[in-house]
Amino acid sequence: MERGRAAGPPVRAGEFVRRAGSVLLLDGKPFRFHGNNVYYNQADIVYGRTAGVAETFDKMAALGMTVVRANAHNDHPPTSDPAAIQTDPGVLVESSLVALDRSIAMARERGLRLILKLTNNWEAYGGIRRYVQWHLGRAPQQNE
């Protein structure tokens, strides 16, 4: 498959997959998809590995995948991760947001829709533990 060629229906501005009961709909019709969890897109772009993100998206499109589940968060302390998006509550790093925007644009160019997750339950990329730490001013305990 040539680079940038979409496998699925084109992604149009303002068009979203919606839920009706237990059915996902796109333009009023049932939407079924094959996809993959590719969480590292934004971080890889910050680290200078944009070609790797493009290759992953190209391969997904070539395999007929149409949906990517990806991180829209990175709350690591900036000293441990230069790709951090949010370094403190409400303190955002513009260059990291630009990388997130670039990954979204790259997916769209290939007809890949996104499920963007805003945090996770693991320490990777900060996660819930980081939010609890910000709120309590210390690391959370197991029983909290």
N, CA, C and O atoms as CSV, one atom per row, in Angstrom:
chain,resi,resn,atom,element,x,y,z
A,1,MET,N,N,0.850,-1.174,0.000
A,1,MET,CA,C,0.000,0.000,0.000
A,1,MET,C,C,0.892,1.232,0.000
A,1,MET,O,O,1.849,1.309,0.770
A,2,GLU,N,N,0.585,2.183,-0.850
A,2,GLU,CA,C,1.398,3.396,-0.905
A,2,GLU,C,C,1.169,4.245,0.338
A,2,GLU,O,O,0.096,4.205,0.941
A,3,ARG,N,N,2.155,4.988,0.702
A,3,ARG,CA,C,2.105,5.807,1.907
A,3,ARG,C,C,0.935,6.783,1.834
A,3,ARG,O,O,0.703,7.427,0.811
A,4,GLY,N,N,0.211,6.876,2.934
A,4,GLY,CA,C,-0.862,7.832,3.039
A,4,GLY,C,C,-2.186,7.361,2.452
A,4,GLY,O,O,-3.194,8.054,2.591
A,5,ARG,N,N,-2.211,6.220,1.812
A,5,ARG,CA,C,-3.451,5.711,1.222
A,5,ARG,C,C,-4.334,5.123,2.323
A,5,ARG,O,O,-3.878,4.293,3.110
A,6,ALA,N,N,-5.572,5.545,2.377
A,6,ALA,CA,C,-6.475,5.132,3.440
A,6,ALA,C,C,-7.079,3.765,3.167
A,6,ALA,O,O,-7.417,3.437,2.030
A,7,ALA,N,N,-7.212,2.971,4.227
A,7,ALA,CA,C,-7.832,1.663,4.116
A,7,ALA,C,C,-9.336,1.745,4.316
A,7,ALA,O,O,-10.085,0.966,3.727
A,8,GLY,N,N,-9.778,2.674,5.134
A,8,GLY,CA,C,-11.192,2.784,5.461
A,8,GLY,C,C,-11.834,3.982,4.810
A,8,GLY,O,O,-11.230,4.653,3.973
A,9,PRO,N,N,-13.083,4.248,5.207
A,9,PRO,CA,C,-13.768,5.416,4.662
A,9,PRO,C,C,-13.021,6.690,5.055
A,9,PRO,O,O,-12.387,6.730,6.110
A,10,PRO,N,N,-13.085,7.719,4.232
A,10,PRO,CA,C,-12.353,8.943,4.558
A,10,PRO,C,C,-12.830,9.548,5.876
A,10,PRO,O,O,-14.003,9.456,6.236
A,11,VAL,N,N,-11.896,10.162,6.578
A,11,VAL,CA,C,-12.213,10.834,7.826
A,11,VAL,C,C,-12.537,12.283,7.469
A,11,VAL,O,O,-11.688,13.005,6.945
A,12,ARG,N,N,-13.768,12.702,7.754
A,12,ARG,CA,C,-14.205,14.064,7.417
A,12,ARG,C,C,-14.258,14.925,8.680
A,12,ARG,O,O,-14.575,14.429,9.761
A,13,ALA,N,N,-13.951,16.191,8.539
A,13,ALA,CA,C,-13.995,17.129,9.665
A,13,ALA,C,C,-15.385,17.120,10.289
A,13,ALA,O,O,-16.393,17.171,9.585
A,14,GLY,N,N,-15.428,17.057,11.592
A,14,GLY,CA,C,-16.685,17.106,12.325
A,14,GLY,C,C,-17.477,15.812,12.323
A,14,GLY,O,O,-18.568,15.760,12.892
A,15,GLU,N,N,-16.960,14.779,11.703
A,15,GLU,CA,C,-17.663,13.499,11.638
A,15,GLU,C,C,-17.118,12.580,12.731
A,15,GLU,O,O,-15.911,12.360,12.829
A,16,PHE,N,N,-18.016,12.057,13.538
A,16,PHE,CA,C,-17.610,11.209,14.648
A,16,PHE,C,C,-18.396,9.915,14.641
A,16,PHE,O,O,-19.542,9.870,14.194
A,17,VAL,N,N,-17.776,8.880,15.133
A,17,VAL,CA,C,-18.482,7.634,15.378
A,17,VAL,C,C,-19.300,7.868,16.647
A,17,VAL,O,O,-18.795,8.394,17.639
A,18,ARG,N,N,-20.553,7.475,16.597
A,18,ARG,CA,C,-21.459,7.677,17.733
A,18,ARG,C,C,-22.032,6.331,18.169
A,18,ARG,O,O,-21.991,5.345,17.432
A,19,ARG,N,N,-22.558,6.323,19.373
A,19,ARG,CA,C,-23.148,5.117,19.925
A,19,ARG,C,C,-24.659,5.258,19.960
A,19,ARG,O,O,-25.184,6.304,20.341
A,20,ALA,N,N,-25.350,4.212,19.567
A,20,ALA,CA,C,-26.801,4.108,19.718
A,20,ALA,C,C,-27.056,2.780,20.402
A,20,ALA,O,O,-27.044,1.731,19.758
A,21,GLY,N,N,-27.291,2.822,21.723
A,21,GLY,CA,C,-27.396,1.583,22.489
A,21,GLY,C,C,-26.056,0.886,22.484
A,21,GLY,O,O,-25.054,1.456,22.917
A,22,SER,N,N,-26.027,-0.342,21.996
A,22,SER,CA,C,-24.772,-1.098,21.959
A,22,SER,C,C,-24.139,-1.104,20.568
A,22,SER,O,O,-23.220,-1.881,20.311
A,23,VAL,N,N,-24.624,-0.244,19.671
A,23,VAL,CA,C,-24.129,-0.212,18.291
A,23,VAL,C,C,-23.368,1.086,18.043
A,23,VAL,O,O,-23.822,2.167,18.418
A,24,LEU,N,N,-22.210,0.965,17.408
A,24,LEU,CA,C,-21.467,2.145,16.961
A,24,LEU,C,C,-21.949,2.506,15.565
A,24,LEU,O,O,-22.125,1.637,14.711
A,25,LEU,N,N,-22.161,3.807,15.342
A,25,LEU,CA,C,-22.658,4.274,14.048
A,25,LEU,C,C,-21.730,5.317,13.464
A,25,LEU,O,O,-21.159,6.134,14.185
A,26,LEU,N,N,-21.586,5.279,12.151
A,26,LEU,CA,C,-20.882,6.298,11.401
A,26,LEU,C,C,-21.803,6.701,10.263
A,26,LEU,O,O,-22.175,5.877,9.427
A,27,ASP,N,N,-22.163,7.963,10.240
A,27,ASP,CA,C,-23.093,8.468,9.222
A,27,ASP,C,C,-24.400,7.666,9.233
A,27,ASP,O,O,-24.980,7.393,8.182
A,28,GLY,N,N,-24.851,7.294,10.431
A,28,GLY,CA,C,-26.107,6.579,10.586
A,28,GLY,C,C,-26.061,5.094,10.274
A,28,GLY,O,O,-27.082,4.416,10.380
A,29,LYS,N,N,-24.909,4.574,9.894
A,29,LYS,CA,C,-24.781,3.156,9.548
A,29,LYS,C,C,-23.877,2.462,10.564
A,29,LYS,O,O,-22.971,3.090,11.114
A,30,PRO,N,N,-24.115,1.165,10.822
A,30,PRO,CA,C,-23.250,0.447,11.773
A,30,PRO,C,C,-21.770,0.567,11.387
A,30,PRO,O,O,-21.399,0.445,10.220
A,31,PHE,N,N,-20.956,0.806,12.389
A,31,PHE,CA,C,-19.514,0.970,12.176
A,31,PHE,C,C,-18.791,-0.162,12.886
A,31,PHE,O,O,-18.825,-0.270,14.112
A,32,ARG,N,N,-18.138,-0.998,12.100
A,32,ARG,CA,C,-17.318,-2.073,12.636
A,32,ARG,C,C,-15.880,-1.798,12.205
A,32,ARG,O,O,-15.633,-1.203,11.156
A,33,PHE,N,N,-14.959,-2.235,13.020
A,33,PHE,CA,C,-13.575,-1.894,12.702
A,33,PHE,C,C,-12.604,-2.941,13.218
A,33,PHE,O,O,-12.921,-3.752,14.089
A,34,HIS,N,N,-11.413,-2.890,12.648
A,34,HIS,CA,C,-10.247,-3.620,13.128
A,34,HIS,C,C,-9.245,-2.544,13.509
A,34,HIS,O,O,-9.100,-1.547,12.802
A,35,GLY,N,N,-8.569,-2.738,14.602
A,35,GLY,CA,C,-7.631,-1.711,15.021
A,35,GLY,C,C,-6.529,-2.258,15.889
A,35,GLY,O,O,-6.365,-3.468,16.043
A,36,ASN,N,N,-5.780,-1.338,16.452
A,36,ASN,CA,C,-4.612,-1.695,17.238
A,36,ASN,C,C,-4.390,-0.638,18.302
A,36,ASN,O,O,-4.810,0.509,18.153
A,37,ASN,N,N,-3.728,-1.033,19.375
A,37,ASN,CA,C,-3.323,-0.126,20.431
A,37,ASN,C,C,-1.902,0.335,20.121
A,37,ASN,O,O,-0.957,-0.445,20.240
A,38,VAL,N,N,-1.747,1.577,19.731
A,38,VAL,CA,C,-0.431,2.139,19.415
A,38,VAL,C,C,-0.289,3.396,20.285
A,38,VAL,O,O,-0.526,4.516,19.834
A,39,TYR,N,N,0.098,3.176,21.529
A,39,TYR,CA,C,0.073,4.219,22.547
A,39,TYR,C,C,1.214,5.217,22.444
A,39,TYR,O,O,1.112,6.307,23.008
A,40,TYR,N,N,2.275,4.897,21.758
A,40,TYR,CA,C,3.528,5.647,21.839
A,40,TYR,C,C,3.714,6.709,20.745
A,40,TYR,O,O,4.791,7.297,20.652
A,41,ASN,N,N,2.708,6.965,19.927
A,41,ASN,CA,C,2.864,7.862,18.768
A,41,ASN,C,C,3.396,9.242,19.150
A,41,ASN,O,O,4.399,9.700,18.602
A,42,GLN,N,N,2.726,9.895,20.081
A,42,GLN,CA,C,3.118,11.255,20.465
A,42,GLN,C,C,4.547,11.267,20.990
A,42,GLN,O,O,5.352,12.106,20.587
A,43,ALA,N,N,4.860,10.345,21.879
A,43,ALA,CA,C,6.207,10.315,22.461
A,43,ALA,C,C,7.258,10.051,21.385
A,43,ALA,O,O,8.301,10.705,21.368
A,44,ASP,N,N,6.997,9.108,20.494
A,44,ASP,CA,C,7.972,8.809,19.444
A,44,ASP,C,C,8.226,10.020,18.550
A,44,ASP,O,O,9.358,10.234,18.117
A,45,ILE,N,N,7.214,10.799,18.271
A,45,ILE,CA,C,7.419,12.002,17.448
A,45,ILE,C,C,8.320,12.987,18.195
A,45,ILE,O,O,9.212,13.584,17.593
A,46,VAL,N,N,8.097,13.158,19.483
A,46,VAL,CA,C,8.970,14.036,20.283
A,46,VAL,C,C,10.400,13.515,20.264
A,46,VAL,O,O,11.342,14.303,20.177
A,47,TYR,N,N,10.578,12.199,20.344
A,47,TYR,CA,C,11.917,11.602,20.363
A,47,TYR,C,C,12.574,11.583,18.987
A,47,TYR,O,O,13.702,11.108,18.851
A,48,GLY,N,N,11.885,12.094,17.963
A,48,GLY,CA,C,12.468,12.142,16.626
A,48,GLY,C,C,12.255,10.884,15.804
A,48,GLY,O,O,12.939,10.669,14.804
A,49,ARG,N,N,11.306,10.048,16.221
A,49,ARG,CA,C,11.056,8.795,15.508
A,49,ARG,C,C,9.754,8.861,14.696
A,49,ARG,O,O,8.964,7.917,14.698
A,50,THR,N,N,9.544,9.973,14.014
A,50,THR,CA,C,8.335,10.178,13.222
A,50,THR,C,C,8.205,9.133,12.118
A,50,THR,O,O,7.100,8.680,11.819
A,51,ALA,N,N,9.317,8.752,11.514
A,51,ALA,CA,C,9.279,7.755,10.439
A,51,ALA,C,C,8.732,6.423,10.954
A,51,ALA,O,O,8.021,5.729,10.227
A,52,GLY,N,N,9.047,6.064,12.176
A,52,GLY,CA,C,8.526,4.831,12.757
A,52,GLY,C,C,7.020,4.886,12.970
A,52,GLY,O,O,6.320,3.894,12.763
A,53,VAL,N,N,6.524,6.052,13.384
A,53,VAL,CA,C,5.075,6.227,13.544
A,53,VAL,C,C,4.401,6.109,12.178
A,53,VAL,O,O,3.373,5.445,12.045
A,54,ALA,N,N,4.979,6.750,11.168
A,54,ALA,CA,C,4.427,6.670,9.812
A,54,ALA,C,C,4.411,5.226,9.323
A,54,ALA,O,O,3.428,4.783,8.730
A,55,GLU,N,N,5.485,4.498,9.566
A,55,GLU,CA,C,5.555,3.103,9.136
A,55,GLU,C,C,4.475,2.257,9.827
A,55,GLU,O,O,3.831,1.426,9.186
A,56,THR,N,N,4.281,2.471,11.128
A,56,THR,CA,C,3.256,1.727,11.863
A,56,THR,C,C,1.876,2.024,11.292
A,56,THR,O,O,1.089,1.106,11.059
A,57,PHE,N,N,1.577,3.296,11.067
A,57,PHE,CA,C,0.273,3.666,10.503
A,57,PHE,C,C,0.105,3.101,9.092
A,57,PHE,O,O,-0.972,2.620,8.740
A,58,ASP,N,N,1.158,3.158,8.291
A,58,ASP,CA,C,1.087,2.612,6.930
A,58,ASP,C,C,0.780,1.111,6.977
A,58,ASP,O,O,-0.044,0.617,6.207
A,59,LYS,N,N,1.441,0.397,7.874
A,59,LYS,CA,C,1.205,-1.047,7.987
A,59,LYS,C,C,-0.207,-1.339,8.471
A,59,LYS,O,O,-0.841,-2.283,8.000
A,60,MET,N,N,-0.699,-0.543,9.399
A,60,MET,CA,C,-2.069,-0.731,9.872
A,60,MET,C,C,-3.050,-0.556,8.718
A,60,MET,O,O,-3.953,-1.373,8.535
A,61,ALA,N,N,-2.871,0.502,7.948
A,61,ALA,CA,C,-3.762,0.759,6.806
A,61,ALA,C,C,-3.654,-0.376,5.788
A,61,ALA,O,O,-4.663,-0.810,5.233
A,62,ALA,N,N,-2.439,-0.856,5.543
A,62,ALA,CA,C,-2.248,-1.947,4.580
A,62,ALA,C,C,-2.939,-3.228,5.032
A,62,ALA,O,O,-3.361,-4.035,4.204
A,63,LEU,N,N,-3.054,-3.416,6.342
A,63,LEU,CA,C,-3.729,-4.588,6.885
A,63,LEU,C,C,-5.243,-4.396,6.981
A,63,LEU,O,O,-5.959,-5.291,7.430
A,64,GLY,N,N,-5.721,-3.242,6.562
A,64,GLY,CA,C,-7.160,-2.974,6.596
A,64,GLY,C,C,-7.671,-2.472,7.928
A,64,GLY,O,O,-8.882,-2.406,8.139
A,65,MET,N,N,-6.773,-2.114,8.834
A,65,MET,CA,C,-7.208,-1.567,10.118
A,65,MET,C,C,-7.697,-0.141,9.899
A,65,MET,O,O,-7.193,0.577,9.035
A,66,THR,N,N,-8.690,0.258,10.698
A,66,THR,CA,C,-9.252,1.600,10.521
A,66,THR,C,C,-9.305,2.413,11.808
A,66,THR,O,O,-9.714,3.573,11.791
A,67,VAL,N,N,-8.891,1.810,12.935
A,67,VAL,CA,C,-8.960,2.509,14.221
A,67,VAL,C,C,-7.670,2.298,15.003
A,67,VAL,O,O,-7.116,1.199,15.037
A,68,VAL,N,N,-7.206,3.376,15.630
A,68,VAL,CA,C,-6.016,3.349,16.485
A,68,VAL,C,C,-6.425,3.816,17.879
A,68,VAL,O,O,-7.036,4.874,18.032
A,69,ARG,N,N,-6.092,3.037,18.876
A,69,ARG,CA,C,-6.253,3.476,20.262
A,69,ARG,C,C,-4.906,4.049,20.683
A,69,ARG,O,O,-3.893,3.350,20.653
A,70,ALA,N,N,-4.894,5.312,21.072
A,70,ALA,CA,C,-3.622,5.993,21.329
A,70,ALA,C,C,-3.716,6.884,22.566
A,70,ALA,O,O,-4.800,7.306,22.968
A,71,ASN,N,N,-2.572,7.154,23.149
A,71,ASN,CA,C,-2.498,8.070,24.279
A,71,ASN,C,C,-2.701,9.504,23.821
A,71,ASN,O,O,-2.147,9.932,22.809
A,72,ALA,N,N,-3.498,10.236,24.577
A,72,ALA,CA,C,-3.567,11.689,24.442
A,72,ALA,C,C,-3.124,12.287,25.774
A,72,ALA,O,O,-3.541,13.377,26.166
A,73,HIS,N,N,-2.264,11.532,26.454
A,73,HIS,CA,C,-1.734,11.960,27.751
A,73,HIS,C,C,-0.285,11.503,27.866
A,73,HIS,O,O,0.120,10.498,27.282
A,74,ASN,N,N,0.458,12.248,28.612
A,74,ASN,CA,C,1.795,11.863,29.040
A,74,ASN,C,C,2.107,12.773,30.219
A,74,ASN,O,O,2.506,13.924,30.044
A,75,ASP,N,N,1.923,12.246,31.407
A,75,ASP,CA,C,2.054,13.028,32.626
A,75,ASP,C,C,3.294,12.673,33.425
A,75,ASP,O,O,3.358,12.908,34.632
A,76,HIS,N,N,4.281,12.102,32.742
A,76,HIS,CA,C,5.553,11.812,33.410
A,76,HIS,C,C,6.182,13.102,33.926
A,76,HIS,O,O,5.949,14.172,33.365
A,77,PRO,N,N,6.964,13.009,34.972
A,77,PRO,CA,C,7.748,14.188,35.362
A,77,PRO,C,C,8.680,14.570,34.200
A,77,PRO,O,O,9.299,13.691,33.600
A,78,PRO,N,N,8.787,15.852,33.879
A,78,PRO,CA,C,9.599,16.258,32.727
A,78,PRO,C,C,11.066,15.880,32.853
A,78,PRO,O,O,11.756,15.765,31.840
A,79,THR,N,N,11.556,15.684,34.062
A,79,THR,CA,C,12.954,15.279,34.222
A,79,THR,C,C,13.177,13.849,33.749
A,79,THR,O,O,14.298,13.481,33.395
A,80,SER,N,N,12.104,13.028,33.738
A,80,SER,CA,C,12.263,11.642,33.311
A,80,SER,C,C,11.759,11.395,31.890
A,80,SER,O,O,12.010,10.330,31.325
A,81,ASP,N,N,11.054,12.365,31.307
A,81,ASP,CA,C,10.519,12.158,29.964
A,81,ASP,C,C,10.346,13.482,29.237
A,81,ASP,O,O,9.458,14.262,29.581
A,82,PRO,N,N,11.178,13.748,28.239
A,82,PRO,CA,C,11.059,15.009,27.498
A,82,PRO,C,C,9.772,15.098,26.675
A,82,PRO,O,O,9.464,16.165,26.144
A,83,ALA,N,N,9.017,14.006,26.557
A,83,ALA,CA,C,7.773,14.017,25.791
A,83,ALA,C,C,6.556,14.292,26.675
A,83,ALA,O,O,5.423,14.195,26.203
A,84,ALA,N,N,6.772,14.633,27.952
A,84,ALA,CA,C,5.643,14.896,28.854
A,84,ALA,C,C,4.752,15.987,28.269
A,84,ALA,O,O,5.237,17.002,27.771
A,85,ILE,N,N,3.447,15.762,28.336
A,85,ILE,CA,C,2.467,16.748,27.868
A,85,ILE,C,C,2.057,17.659,29.014
A,85,ILE,O,O,1.985,18.877,28.854
A,86,GLN,N,N,1.790,17.067,30.167
A,86,GLN,CA,C,1.373,17.835,31.343
A,86,GLN,C,C,2.396,17.586,32.451
A,86,GLN,O,O,2.558,16.455,32.910
A,87,THR,N,N,3.081,18.643,32.875
A,87,THR,CA,C,4.150,18.498,33.854
A,87,THR,C,C,3.676,18.724,35.286
A,87,THR,O,O,4.288,18.222,36.229
A,88,ASP,N,N,2.619,19.456,35.450
A,88,ASP,CA,C,1.929,19.713,36.711
A,88,ASP,C,C,0.470,19.928,36.345
A,88,ASP,O,O,0.160,20.129,35.170
A,89,PRO,N,N,-0.436,19.890,37.317
A,89,PRO,CA,C,-1.840,20.081,36.969
A,89,PRO,C,C,-2.066,21.364,36.160
A,89,PRO,O,O,-1.786,22.465,36.634
A,90,GLY,N,N,-2.567,21.207,34.953
A,90,GLY,CA,C,-2.868,22.347,34.090
A,90,GLY,C,C,-1.681,22.996,33.410
A,90,GLY,O,O,-1.851,23.975,32.684
A,91,VAL,N,N,-0.476,22.473,33.627
A,91,VAL,CA,C,0.737,23.017,33.002
A,91,VAL,C,C,1.093,22.114,31.824
A,91,VAL,O,O,1.557,20.989,32.007
A,92,LEU,N,N,0.871,22.622,30.615
A,92,LEU,CA,C,1.045,21.831,29.401
A,92,LEU,C,C,2.273,22.268,28.623
A,92,LEU,O,O,2.653,23.438,28.651
A,93,VAL,N,N,2.892,21.322,27.928
A,93,VAL,CA,C,4.088,21.577,27.130
A,93,VAL,C,C,3.654,21.655,25.665
A,93,VAL,O,O,3.221,20.662,25.082
A,94,GLU,N,N,3.776,22.839,25.087
A,94,GLU,CA,C,3.273,23.063,23.731
A,94,GLU,C,C,3.907,22.130,22.702
A,94,GLU,O,O,3.204,21.598,21.843
A,95,SER,N,N,5.214,21.922,22.773
A,95,SER,CA,C,5.873,21.070,21.780
A,95,SER,C,C,5.354,19.631,21.844
A,95,SER,O,O,5.289,18.950,20.821
A,96,SER,N,N,4.991,19.173,23.028
A,96,SER,CA,C,4.435,17.833,23.166
A,96,SER,C,C,3.007,17.766,22.635
A,96,SER,O,O,2.595,16.745,22.084
A,97,LEU,N,N,2.255,18.848,22.797
A,97,LEU,CA,C,0.912,18.918,22.210
A,97,LEU,C,C,0.987,18.971,20.687
A,97,LEU,O,O,0.145,18.393,19.999
A,98,VAL,N,N,1.989,19.661,20.167
A,98,VAL,CA,C,2.196,19.704,18.711
A,98,VAL,C,C,2.483,18.293,18.199
A,98,VAL,O,O,1.990,17.912,17.137
A,99,ALA,N,N,3.269,17.518,18.937
A,99,ALA,CA,C,3.557,16.132,18.540
A,99,ALA,C,C,2.287,15.291,18.563
A,99,ALA,O,O,2.082,14.459,17.679
A,100,LEU,N,N,1.433,15.496,19.560
A,100,LEU,CA,C,0.154,14.793,19.605
A,100,LEU,C,C,-0.692,15.174,18.394
A,100,LEU,O,O,-1.284,14.308,17.750
A,101,ASP,N,N,-0.750,16.449,18.089
A,101,ASP,CA,C,-1.501,16.922,16.921
A,101,ASP,C,C,-0.950,16.309,15.640
A,101,ASP,O,O,-1.716,15.922,14.757
A,102,ARG,N,N,0.356,16.220,15.534
A,102,ARG,CA,C,0.983,15.624,14.342
A,102,ARG,C,C,0.602,14.153,14.212
A,102,ARG,O,O,0.328,13.682,13.108
A,103,SER,N,N,0.580,13.424,15.325
A,103,SER,CA,C,0.205,12.007,15.251
A,103,SER,C,C,-1.251,11.853,14.827
A,103,SER,O,O,-1.585,10.925,14.091
A,104,ILE,N,N,-2.113,12.745,15.280
A,104,ILE,CA,C,-3.518,12.722,14.870
A,104,ILE,C,C,-3.633,12.985,13.374
A,104,ILE,O,O,-4.386,12.306,12.676
A,105,ALA,N,N,-2.885,13.974,12.882
A,105,ALA,CA,C,-2.911,14.291,11.448
A,105,ALA,C,C,-2.379,13.125,10.616
A,105,ALA,O,O,-2.922,12.824,9.553
A,106,MET,N,N,-1.327,12.475,11.091
A,106,MET,CA,C,-0.760,11.336,10.359
A,106,MET,C,C,-1.765,10.190,10.267
A,106,MET,O,O,-1.868,9.532,9.232
A,107,ALA,N,N,-2.502,9.954,11.348
A,107,ALA,CA,C,-3.527,8.908,11.326
A,107,ALA,C,C,-4.627,9.279,10.330
A,107,ALA,O,O,-5.064,8.444,9.538
A,108,ARG,N,N,-5.060,10.510,10.374
A,108,ARG,CA,C,-6.134,10.953,9.477
A,108,ARG,C,C,-5.730,10.814,8.013
A,108,ARG,O,O,-6.543,10.411,7.181
A,109,GLU,N,N,-4.480,11.143,7.695
A,109,GLU,CA,C,-3.998,11.016,6.310
A,109,GLU,C,C,-4.160,9.595,5.785
A,109,GLU,O,O,-4.257,9.382,4.577
A,110,ARG,N,N,-4.190,8.642,6.680
A,110,ARG,CA,C,-4.276,7.226,6.291
A,110,ARG,C,C,-5.675,6.652,6.507
A,110,ARG,O,O,-5.877,5.443,6.397
A,111,GLY,N,N,-6.635,7.515,6.812
A,111,GLY,CA,C,-8.002,7.058,7.036
A,111,GLY,C,C,-8.183,6.309,8.334
A,111,GLY,O,O,-9.131,5.538,8.484
A,112,LEU,N,N,-7.275,6.529,9.283
A,112,LEU,CA,C,-7.352,5.867,10.581
A,112,LEU,C,C,-8.075,6.774,11.573
A,112,LEU,O,O,-7.692,7.929,11.761
A,113,ARG,N,N,-9.098,6.257,12.193
A,113,ARG,CA,C,-9.812,6.992,13.234
A,113,ARG,C,C,-9.135,6.698,14.562
A,113,ARG,O,O,-8.440,5.692,14.705
A,114,LEU,N,N,-9.342,7.582,15.534
A,114,LEU,CA,C,-8.644,7.464,16.804
A,114,LEU,C,C,-9.583,7.314,17.986
A,114,LEU,O,O,-10.629,7.959,18.057
A,115,ILE,N,N,-9.193,6.456,18.907
A,115,ILE,CA,C,-9.756,6.427,20.246
A,115,ILE,C,C,-8.640,7.003,21.110
A,115,ILE,O,O,-7.623,6.347,21.337
A,116,LEU,N,N,-8.829,8.214,21.584
A,116,LEU,CA,C,-7.785,8.874,22.379
A,116,LEU,C,C,-8.092,8.697,23.860
A,116,LEU,O,O,-9.145,9.111,24.345
A,117,LYS,N,N,-7.165,8.081,24.561
A,117,LYS,CA,C,-7.364,7.916,25.998
A,117,LYS,C,C,-6.635,9.022,26.750
A,117,LYS,O,O,-5.546,9.449,26.367
A,118,LEU,N,N,-7.261,9.471,27.824
A,118,LEU,CA,C,-6.771,10.642,28.538
A,118,LEU,C,C,-5.951,10.315,29.777
A,118,LEU,O,O,-5.347,11.212,30.365
A,119,THR,N,N,-5.916,9.064,30.182
A,119,THR,CA,C,-5.019,8.591,31.232
A,119,THR,C,C,-5.047,7.067,31.215
A,119,THR,O,O,-5.728,6.463,30.387
A,120,ASN,N,N,-4.321,6.458,32.111
A,120,ASN,CA,C,-4.352,5.005,32.240
A,120,ASN,C,C,-4.230,4.632,33.710
A,120,ASN,O,O,-4.076,5.502,34.568
A,121,ASN,N,N,-4.298,3.364,33.989
A,121,ASN,CA,C,-4.231,2.883,35.362
A,121,ASN,C,C,-2.823,2.434,35.741
A,121,ASN,O,O,-2.622,1.889,36.826
A,122,TRP,N,N,-1.867,2.652,34.879
A,122,TRP,CA,C,-0.504,2.186,35.093
A,122,TRP,C,C,0.421,3.388,35.272
A,122,TRP,O,O,0.041,4.522,34.981
A,123,GLU,N,N,1.622,3.134,35.747
A,123,GLU,CA,C,2.580,4.225,35.925
A,123,GLU,C,C,3.140,4.724,34.597
A,123,GLU,O,O,3.652,5.840,34.517
A,124,ALA,N,N,3.044,3.906,33.566
A,124,ALA,CA,C,3.535,4.337,32.256
A,124,ALA,C,C,2.811,5.611,31.834
A,124,ALA,O,O,1.584,5.690,31.887
A,125,TYR,N,N,3.570,6.580,31.426
A,125,TYR,CA,C,3.052,7.879,30.985
A,125,TYR,C,C,2.335,8.624,32.108
A,125,TYR,O,O,1.484,9.473,31.842
A,126,GLY,N,N,2.665,8.318,33.334
A,126,GLY,CA,C,2.111,9.044,34.476
A,126,GLY,C,C,0.963,8.315,35.122
A,126,GLY,O,O,1.062,7.874,36.267
A,127,GLY,N,N,-0.112,8.186,34.404
A,127,GLY,CA,C,-1.262,7.422,34.874
A,127,GLY,C,C,-1.980,8.024,36.068
A,127,GLY,O,O,-1.659,9.117,36.536
A,128,ILE,N,N,-2.963,7.274,36.543
A,128,ILE,CA,C,-3.787,7.701,37.671
A,128,ILE,C,C,-2.920,8.005,38.884
A,128,ILE,O,O,-3.196,8.947,39.625
A,129,ARG,N,N,-1.877,7.215,39.088
A,129,ARG,CA,C,-0.984,7.410,40.237
A,129,ARG,C,C,-0.423,8.842,40.262
A,129,ARG,O,O,-0.302,9.447,41.328
A,130,ARG,N,N,-0.088,9.365,39.103
A,130,ARG,CA,C,0.450,10.735,39.015
A,130,ARG,C,C,-0.607,11.757,39.429
A,130,ARG,O,O,-0.287,12.728,40.113
A,131,TYR,N,N,-1.855,11.552,39.026
A,131,TYR,CA,C,-2.925,12.468,39.417
A,131,TYR,C,C,-3.168,12.419,40.921
A,131,TYR,O,O,-3.379,13.451,41.557
A,132,VAL,N,N,-3.137,11.212,41.486
A,132,VAL,CA,C,-3.306,11.071,42.927
A,132,VAL,C,C,-2.143,11.749,43.648
A,132,VAL,O,O,-2.339,12.417,44.663
A,133,GLN,N,N,-0.942,11.575,43.124
A,133,GLN,CA,C,0.233,12.212,43.730
A,133,GLN,C,C,0.090,13.737,43.704
A,133,GLN,O,O,0.383,14.402,44.698
A,134,TRP,N,N,-0.350,14.284,42.592
A,134,TRP,CA,C,-0.567,15.732,42.519
A,134,TRP,C,C,-1.611,16.175,43.540
A,134,TRP,O,O,-1.441,17.203,44.195
A,135,HIS,N,N,-2.667,15.421,43.674
A,135,HIS,CA,C,-3.754,15.789,44.578
A,135,HIS,C,C,-3.338,15.685,46.045
A,135,HIS,O,O,-3.642,16.574,46.841
A,136,LEU,N,N,-2.640,14.599,46.406
A,136,LEU,CA,C,-2.254,14.389,47.798
A,136,LEU,C,C,-0.935,15.051,48.161
A,136,LEU,O,O,-0.646,15.250,49.341
A,137,GLY,N,N,-0.135,15.392,47.162
A,137,GLY,CA,C,1.189,15.939,47.424
A,137,GLY,C,C,2.205,14.874,47.812
A,137,GLY,O,O,3.286,15.192,48.309
A,138,ARG,N,N,1.862,13.621,47.586
A,138,ARG,CA,C,2.739,12.485,47.904
A,138,ARG,C,C,2.244,11.267,47.112
A,138,ARG,O,O,1.134,11.260,46.580
A,139,ALA,N,N,3.084,10.257,47.051
A,139,ALA,CA,C,2.682,9.021,46.367
A,139,ALA,C,C,1.537,8.362,47.113
A,139,ALA,O,O,1.543,8.324,48.344
A,140,PRO,N,N,0.559,7.844,46.392
A,140,PRO,CA,C,-0.557,7.170,47.062
A,140,PRO,C,C,-0.115,5.851,47.676
A,140,PRO,O,O,0.843,5.226,47.221
A,141,GLN,N,N,-0.833,5.440,48.718
A,141,GLN,CA,C,-0.615,4.152,49.356
A,141,GLN,C,C,-1.551,3.134,48.744
A,141,GLN,O,O,-2.576,3.502,48.171
A,142,GLN,N,N,-1.220,1.867,48.854
A,142,GLN,CA,C,-2.014,0.797,48.258
A,142,GLN,C,C,-3.469,0.833,48.691
A,142,GLN,O,O,-4.350,0.575,47.870
A,143,ASN,N,N,-3.756,1.145,49.954
A,143,ASN,CA,C,-5.116,1.062,50.470
A,143,ASN,C,C,-5.896,2.384,50.314
A,143,ASN,O,O,-7.019,2.479,50.810
A,144,GLU,N,N,-5.348,3.383,49.656
A,144,GLU,CA,C,-6.062,4.666,49.505
A,144,GLU,C,C,-6.925,4.669,48.266
A,144,GLU,O,O,-7.594,5.663,47.983
